[in-house]
Amino acid sequence: MTSSNPKNPFAVWHGIDRSTINWQPTINRDKCTGCGLCVVTCGEKRNVFGFDFDEKKSVVMYPENCMIGCNNCTVACLWNAITHPDVSEARAASKRIPADRLKKELEDKLSANPALLV
């Protein structure tokens, strides 16, 4: 997968080319039992993982679809087979987002979802 694909909704993250951000899962194939929990966990919209039926193991198919800072698959993996880069990578990416862009995105989100206001 490349971030230059205009049909990829995850190619850009807050205006930043996703391919420039070091955040993706890695599977230790020796630890992976092939249960598929990671495929299910990240499979609703992002489809980061796929499954190799020949080897009966999960595989990272679309690493750039991984949400920056999310590590739900790492937490969910009962066999500690999945890792992510150090969280400092996600924090560094977040610092690259211009403050005015975040403010505008927040205003738009709250305007479109008034139920989020307390």
Beta strands, then each sheet from edge to edge (+ up, - down):
strand 1: 12-13
strand 2: 16-17
strand 3: 26-27
strand 4: 49-52
strand 5: 57-60
strand 6: 82-83
sheet 1: 1+ 2-
sheet 2: 3+ 6-
sheet 3: 4+ 5-
end
